Amino acid sequence: MADTVVETPHAPAGHHALAKPHHRDVQGGAARAAVFGMSDGLLTNISLILGVVGATPNSAFVRLAGLAGLVAGAFSMAAGEYVSVSAQSELLQRELDLERRELERHPEAETRELATVFERRGVEHADALRLAQAVMADPEVALEVHAREELGVRPGKTGSPWQAAAASFVTFAIGALIPLVPWFFTGGSLAVSLSIALGVVSVVAVGWTVALFTDRSPARTALRQLLFATVAATVAFAVGRAVGVTTTI
């Protein structure tokens, strides 16, 4: 669709200005990857740290395990996001190419198809046909409208694999580092308590932030995040305690 235009109070008569979009771009993949990266980094490393603590209180070993989890997890998340977004982008691009060919080969059929879509939305038949013909007059507009109606995407907005990978890598590393920080300065029960405290605050903050972006209940979303983290960390600690490995470095 063409961009919406609005009259501006300071513009000369007959002149228009493009309206600023009031929706966030949620198809790029970077925002989703950042949220998942931070959440996974926190969840993974607090669980890993408590799992190791359950087996051995050795601070050096906890630091080593935490750093290994940070590096391995960050690269794994980045690679996974790159492959995922690349596959999705390539699939959508293939569908867009198919739609573009159909528009070139069968413009009449595509016009009728688009008119039918408009009719289903309450537009009268004659008006729907005229609107469809107007849209089909511009190949790029026609492709964008058909892609939106049939695929639910915009051409050129299929996501950047590199952005998603970078966002995932950085935010996972940050999330994984938070519960590990106390172990660089102290050890024992104090480090465990600080890791748990930092993990709880960070998990709640992530849940609260997600709720603000999605217009959901902040308290409910934060508690949900905290519940998942608590279950994972508890299970990891129980497994570590059951294994009971004593390691000396």
Protein Blocks (a to p, Z undefined) as FASTA:
>chain_A
ZZdddddfkbcehiacddddfbdcfknommmmmmmmmmmmmmmmmmmmmmmmmmoccfkl
mmmmmmmmmmmmmmmmmmmmmmmmmmmmmmmmmmmmmmmmmmmmmmmlmmmmmmmmmmmn
opafklmmmmmmmmmmpmklmmmmmmmmmnopaehiaopfklmmmmmmmmmmmmmmmmmm
mmmmggcjllmmmmmmmmmmmmmmmmmmmmmmnopafklmmmmmmmmmmmmmmmmmmmmm
mnopacdZZ
